[in-house]
Amino acid sequence: MKKLGILFISIVLISCQSDVKKEDLNKLNGYWEIKQVKLADGEKKDYKVNETIDYFELKDNAGFRQKVMPQFDGKFRTNGIKENIKIVEKENNFVIEYNTNYGKWLEEIIELADSTLVLKNKDNLEYTYKKFKPFSFK
């Protein structure tokens, strides 16, 4: 019975650890387009077209996020507002700490791969992003 308890605790501890590894954090750099939002009740909202996308720039786990608007010529427009960010490790997970003149908040990095990013906020909203692909008329 004791061995079964140790096995159960081990499984719980392993399942609580994030799949995101420290060496993956540089994959956050670049342009990300919102694909879906999963609400706390499990309902999902899909996004087919986005007027704005998120641009992340990190160096040594600190940097900024900025909303940008892609243009047909391949350039981006922005309002110049940048959210300062810092990546920190908390309870075996990585979180993004945001800091602006208007407030501070956290988002947990649930998944981070070459083409997929999933963030979760304190209200249990889960944001799924895909890497942005520039417009092409070819």
Residue pairs with C-beta under 8 A, 6 or more apart in sequence:
16 91
16 92
17 92
17 93
18 92
18 93
18 94
18 108
18 109
18 110
19 111
20 93
20 94
20 109
20 110
20 111
20 112
22 89
22 94
24 112
24 113
25 58
25 61
25 87
25 94
25 112
26 58
27 112
27 113
27 114
28 56
28 58
28 87
28 109
28 112
28 117
29 56
29 57
29 58
30 55
30 56
30 131
30 132
31 53
31 54
31 55
31 68
31 131
31 132
32 53
32 54
32 55
32 56
32 117
32 129
32 130
32 131
32 132
33 47
33 50
33 53
33 54
33 129
33 130
33 131
33 132
34 47
34 50
34 53
34 54
34 127
34 128
34 129
35 46
35 47
35 128
35 129
35 130
36 44
36 45
36 46
36 47
36 127
36 128
37 44
37 45
37 47
37 125
37 126
37 127
37 128
38 44
38 125
38 126
38 128
39 45
39 124
39 125
40 123
40 124
40 125
51 69
52 67
52 68
52 69
53 67
53 68
53 69
53 70
53 132
54 65
54 66
54 67
54 68
54 129
55 65
55 66
55 67
55 68
55 76
56 63
56 64
56 65
56 85
57 63
57 64
57 65
57 66
58 85
58 87
61 86
61 87
61 88
62 84
62 85
62 86
62 87
63 84
63 85
64 82
64 83
64 84
64 85
65 82
65 83
65 85
65 96
65 98
66 78
66 81
66 82
66 83
67 78
67 79
67 81
68 76
68 77
68 78
69 76
69 77
69 78
70 76
70 132
70 134
70 135
71 77
72 135
72 137
74 134
74 135
81 100
83 98
83 99
83 100
84 98
84 99
84 100
85 96
85 97
85 98
85 99
86 96
86 97
86 99
87 94
87 95
87 96
87 97
87 109
88 94
88 95
88 97
89 95
93 108
93 109
94 108
94 109
95 106
95 107
95 108
95 109
96 106
96 107
96 109
96 119
97 104
97 105
97 106
98 104
98 105
98 106
98 107
105 121
105 122
106 121
106 122
107 119
107 120
107 121
107 127
108 119
108 120
108 121
109 117
109 118
109 119
110 118
110 119
110 120
110 126
111 117
111 118
112 118
114 131
115 130
115 131
116 128
116 129
116 130
116 131
117 128
117 129
117 130
118 126
118 127
118 128
118 129
119 126
119 127
119 129
120 126
120 127
121 127
